Amino acid sequence: MPETKKVASVLTPDNHAVILVDHQYIQLLAVRSHPVETVINNVTMLAKAAKIFKVPTLLTTVFGERQELLPQIQAVFPEQKPINRTGLNAWVEPDVYDWVQKTGKKKLVMAGLWTEVCLNLPTLSALAEGYEVYIVTDASGGSSSESHERGVQRMLQAGARPLTVAAYLSELQWDWAAEETADEVSKLFAELGGGFGQALRWEWQLLGLTSSGGH
């Protein structure tokens, strides 16, 4: 992989961890800020991006005995049993907090359902403890457009940094000369990146940056 200039505000595969909070069916049923299929698509893309770059990733559920994690996410990390809890704030769950401490990462990328509660509370808590928190807004969803927007706004006012799944994946790839991940990334964009992903995949094939297989 070519040398990349260290930029403090840029996410790299080795400087952060990912927490996916409560992407479960009952939570999803109440989402009104985004089409349900969009949230499923984007959080799956986020999980797969983290897997490609070997980013430490934690899955959480609330009342998991009553509602399962989305199988699309569980399939990315089949060996991981989500940390389950009853409280609203995942950050104060000892197993979640201990996991974060053990990673040693001070940058956290988070997405969750719902934006205004289950993403908002751990984000505010982590920020208060000095962590840099990046919220993936299009892999999250609220009970209404206003709830999602106000939740995001509150987190931004507290210091969170917003990004989208496409931005996250692009930031980790950084340089298309990094051949060990470029092909997998381009395939992921083509699979779940919509029209943007298809356009990129076509362009990369024309330039000879990816293999001709895949989508």
Kinemage of the C-alpha trace (Angstrom):
@kinemage 1
@onewidth
@group {chain A} dominant
@subgroup {mainchain}
@vectorlist {calphas} color= white
{ca met a 1} P 0.000 0.000 0.000
{ca pro a 2} L 1.409 3.431 -0.873
{ca glu a 3} L 2.389 5.807 1.869
{ca thr a 4} L -0.412 8.173 2.845
{ca lys a 5} L 0.034 11.488 4.525
{ca lys a 6} L -1.316 11.426 8.063
{ca val a 7} L -4.257 13.775 8.408
{ca ala a 8} L -5.563 14.004 11.953
{ca ser a 9} L -9.200 14.441 10.973
{ca val a 10} L -9.234 11.616 8.421
{ca leu a 11} L -10.365 8.117 9.305
{ca thr a 12} L -7.933 5.323 8.519
{ca pro a 13} L -8.444 1.572 8.959
{ca asp a 14} L -6.262 1.512 12.063
{ca asn a 15} L -7.357 4.643 13.948
{ca his a 16} L -10.990 3.967 14.838
{ca ala a 17} L -13.637 1.457 15.829
{ca val a 18} L -17.226 1.034 14.638
{ca ile a 19} L -20.331 0.618 16.797
{ca leu a 20} L -23.642 -0.358 15.194
{ca val a 21} L -26.428 0.328 17.667
{ca asp a 22} L -29.713 -1.589 17.615
{ca his a 23} L -30.316 -2.232 13.928
{ca gln a 24} L -33.268 -4.501 14.683
{ca tyr a 25} L -36.603 -5.187 13.051
{ca ile a 26} L -38.935 -3.555 15.564
{ca gln a 27} L -36.714 -0.495 15.651
{ca leu a 28} L -36.758 -0.435 11.871
{ca leu a 29} L -40.551 -0.622 11.677
{ca ala a 30} L -40.838 2.787 13.320
{ca val a 31} L -38.302 4.525 11.059
{ca arg a 32} L -39.935 7.314 9.051
{ca ser a 33} L -36.932 9.529 8.229
{ca his a 34} L -35.670 7.235 5.459
{ca pro a 35} L -37.065 4.391 3.367
{ca val a 36} L -36.496 1.191 5.331
{ca glu a 37} L -34.665 -0.444 2.448
{ca thr a 38} L -32.253 2.502 2.330
{ca val a 39} L -31.294 2.058 5.976
{ca ile a 40} L -30.832 -1.695 5.540
{ca asn a 41} L -28.726 -1.177 2.427
{ca asn a 42} L -26.538 1.505 3.987
{ca val a 43} L -25.871 -0.168 7.310
{ca thr a 44} L -25.027 -3.400 5.481
{ca met a 45} L -22.601 -1.448 3.317
{ca leu a 46} L -21.096 0.128 6.428
{ca ala a 47} L -20.639 -3.257 8.101
{ca lys a 48} L -19.038 -4.739 4.991
{ca ala a 49} L -16.726 -1.735 4.647
{ca ala a 50} L -15.510 -2.221 8.212
{ca lys a 51} L -14.989 -5.927 7.528
{ca ile a 52} L -12.930 -5.278 4.381
{ca phe a 53} L -10.585 -2.965 6.268
{ca lys a 54} L -10.505 -5.098 9.437
{ca val a 55} L -11.877 -2.273 11.599
{ca pro a 56} L -12.936 -3.422 15.095
{ca thr a 57} L -16.733 -3.507 14.974
{ca leu a 58} L -19.286 -3.978 17.740
{ca leu a 59} L -22.918 -4.982 17.291
{ca thr a 60} L -25.504 -4.129 19.939
{ca thr a 61} L -29.163 -4.901 20.531
{ca val a 62} L -31.843 -3.812 22.966
{ca phe a 63} L -34.259 -6.477 24.210
{ca gly a 64} L -32.583 -8.843 21.773
{ca glu a 65} L -34.630 -11.763 23.036
{ca arg a 66} L -37.709 -10.085 21.511
{ca gln a 67} L -36.263 -8.719 18.267
{ca glu a 68} L -33.318 -10.024 16.318
{ca leu a 69} L -30.527 -8.086 14.706
{ca leu a 70} L -30.934 -7.536 10.972
{ca pro a 71} L -29.638 -10.754 9.379
{ca gln a 72} L -27.827 -8.726 6.715
{ca ile a 73} L -25.547 -7.325 9.427
{ca gln a 74} L -25.205 -10.537 11.409
{ca ala a 75} L -24.116 -12.299 8.224
{ca val a 76} L -21.136 -9.947 7.941
{ca phe a 77} L -19.979 -10.890 11.442
{ca pro a 78} L -21.456 -14.376 11.940
{ca glu a 79} L -19.140 -15.174 14.830
{ca gln a 80} L -20.175 -12.146 16.904
{ca lys a 81} L -23.003 -12.244 19.425
{ca pro a 82} L -24.404 -8.713 19.801
{ca ile a 83} L -24.146 -7.151 23.233
{ca asn a 84} L -27.693 -6.962 24.540
{ca arg a 85} L -29.102 -4.552 27.101
{ca thr a 86} L -32.303 -2.990 28.431
{ca gly a 87} L -31.122 0.607 28.872
{ca leu a 88} L -31.473 3.415 26.366
{ca asn a 89} L -27.799 4.420 26.404
{ca ala a 90} L -25.462 1.741 25.051
{ca trp a 91} L -22.430 3.676 26.297
{ca val a 92} L -23.214 2.954 29.948
{ca glu a 93} L -23.587 -0.776 29.322
{ca pro a 94} L -20.427 -2.204 30.964
{ca asp a 95} L -19.729 -4.707 28.178
{ca val a 96} L -19.969 -1.993 25.521
{ca tyr a 97} L -17.791 0.419 27.456
{ca asp a 98} L -15.211 -2.286 28.196
{ca trp a 99} L -15.082 -3.256 24.525
{ca val a 100} L -14.349 0.331 23.533
{ca gln a 101} L -11.612 0.603 26.149
{ca lys a 102} L -9.963 -2.599 24.956
{ca thr a 103} L -9.792 -1.379 21.362
{ca gly a 104} L -7.658 1.558 22.471
{ca lys a 105} L -9.282 3.722 19.779
{ca lys a 106} L -10.215 7.340 20.467
{ca lys a 107} L -12.147 7.756 17.227
{ca leu a 108} L -15.518 6.029 17.021
{ca val a 109} L -17.799 5.657 14.018
{ca met a 110} L -21.416 5.093 15.028
{ca ala a 111} L -24.763 4.454 13.391
{ca gly a 112} L -27.996 3.447 15.065
{ca leu a 113} L -31.745 3.185 15.346
{ca trp a 114} L -33.209 5.458 16.354
{ca thr a 115} L -31.096 8.531 15.625
{ca glu a 116} L -32.714 10.694 18.283
{ca val a 117} L -32.299 8.160 21.101
{ca cys a 118} L -30.103 5.098 20.629
{ca leu a 119} L -27.519 6.901 18.506
{ca asn a 120} L -27.805 10.243 20.236
{ca leu a 121} L -27.230 9.115 23.818
{ca pro a 122} L -24.011 7.084 23.366
{ca thr a 123} L -22.658 9.734 21.006
{ca leu a 124} L -23.162 12.498 23.557
{ca ser a 125} L -21.685 10.296 26.296
{ca ala a 126} L -18.600 9.385 24.268
{ca leu a 127} L -18.036 13.006 23.263
{ca ala a 128} L -18.226 14.035 26.918
{ca glu a 129} L -15.388 11.602 27.663
{ca gly a 130} L -13.140 13.058 24.989
{ca tyr a 131} L -13.747 10.649 22.122
{ca glu a 132} L -14.046 11.808 18.515
{ca val a 133} L -17.369 10.501 17.260
{ca tyr a 134} L -18.309 10.242 13.602
{ca ile a 135} L -22.009 9.590 12.945
{ca val a 136} L -23.072 7.841 9.747
{ca thr a 137} L -26.351 9.611 9.139
{ca asp a 138} L -27.600 7.566 6.192
{ca ala a 139} L -27.047 4.269 8.035
{ca ser a 140} L -29.232 5.566 10.870
{ca gly a 141} L -32.891 6.515 11.031
{ca gly a 142} L -35.383 8.337 13.212
{ca ser a 143} L -39.066 8.026 14.008
{ca ser a 144} L -39.696 11.075 11.817
{ca ser a 145} L -37.669 13.336 9.558
{ca glu a 146} L -37.717 16.022 12.230
{ca ser a 147} L -36.627 13.588 14.947
{ca his a 148} L -33.693 12.412 12.825
{ca glu a 149} L -32.676 15.954 11.888
{ca arg a 150} L -32.913 17.270 15.452
{ca gly a 151} L -30.983 14.274 16.728
{ca val a 152} L -28.224 14.884 14.200
{ca gln a 153} L -28.267 18.594 14.952
{ca arg a 154} L -27.880 18.007 18.671
{ca met a 155} L -24.953 15.653 18.136
{ca leu a 156} L -23.257 18.109 15.796
{ca gln a 157} L -23.657 20.904 18.330
{ca ala a 158} L -21.924 18.662 20.866
{ca gly a 159} L -19.017 18.043 18.485
{ca ala a 160} L -19.904 14.937 16.469
{ca arg a 161} L -18.737 14.738 12.870
{ca pro a 162} L -21.229 13.611 10.217
{ca leu a 163} L -20.515 11.474 7.194
{ca thr a 164} L -22.256 9.104 4.814
{ca val a 165} L -21.480 5.484 4.064
{ca ala a 166} L -19.984 6.366 0.679
{ca ala a 167} L -17.747 8.978 2.292
{ca tyr a 168} L -16.658 6.497 4.970
{ca leu a 169} L -15.743 3.808 2.476
{ca ser a 170} L -13.909 6.278 0.236
{ca glu a 171} L -11.978 7.696 3.187
{ca leu a 172} L -10.745 4.253 4.183
{ca gln a 173} L -9.711 3.355 0.656
{ca trp a 174} L -7.955 6.731 0.243
{ca asp a 175} L -5.870 5.707 -2.768
{ca trp a 176} L -6.931 3.389 -5.601
{ca ala a 177} L -3.331 2.257 -5.881
{ca ala a 178} L -3.971 0.283 -2.671
{ca glu a 179} L -4.673 -2.869 -4.660
{ca glu a 180} L -5.236 -5.155 -1.682
{ca thr a 181} L -8.619 -3.516 -1.026
{ca ala a 182} L -9.446 -1.608 -4.225
{ca asp a 183} L -11.232 -4.455 -5.965
{ca glu a 184} L -13.315 -5.411 -2.925
{ca val a 185} L -14.234 -1.777 -2.373
{ca ser a 186} L -15.277 -1.280 -5.977
{ca lys a 187} L -17.403 -4.426 -5.835
{ca leu a 188} L -19.044 -3.210 -2.632
{ca phe a 189} L -19.832 0.136 -4.228
{ca ala a 190} L -21.317 -1.688 -7.216
{ca glu a 191} L -23.350 -4.013 -4.974
{ca leu a 192} L -24.793 -1.477 -2.532
{ca gly a 193} L -23.722 1.982 -3.692
{ca gly a 194} L -26.660 2.598 -6.021
{ca gly a 195} L -26.168 4.615 -9.204
{ca phe a 196} L -23.086 6.286 -7.772
{ca gly a 197} L -21.494 2.922 -7.102
{ca gln a 198} L -22.335 1.591 -10.540
{ca ala a 199} L -20.833 4.664 -12.177
{ca leu a 200} L -17.627 4.311 -10.182
{ca arg a 201} L -17.370 0.620 -10.956
{ca trp a 202} L -17.751 1.290 -14.681
{ca glu a 203} L -15.156 4.049 -14.579
{ca trp a 204} L -12.664 1.897 -12.698
{ca gln a 205} L -13.076 -0.953 -15.158
{ca leu a 206} L -12.458 1.422 -18.057
{ca leu a 207} L -9.286 2.615 -16.342
{ca gly a 208} L -8.195 -0.919 -15.573
{ca leu a 209} L -8.208 -0.327 -11.816
{ca thr a 210} L -10.354 -3.381 -11.007
{ca ser a 211} L -10.788 -6.902 -12.237
{ca ser a 212} L -13.472 -7.507 -14.816
{ca gly a 213} L -15.435 -9.890 -12.596
{ca gly a 214} L -18.227 -9.070 -10.176
{ca his a 215} L -21.273 -6.897 -10.785
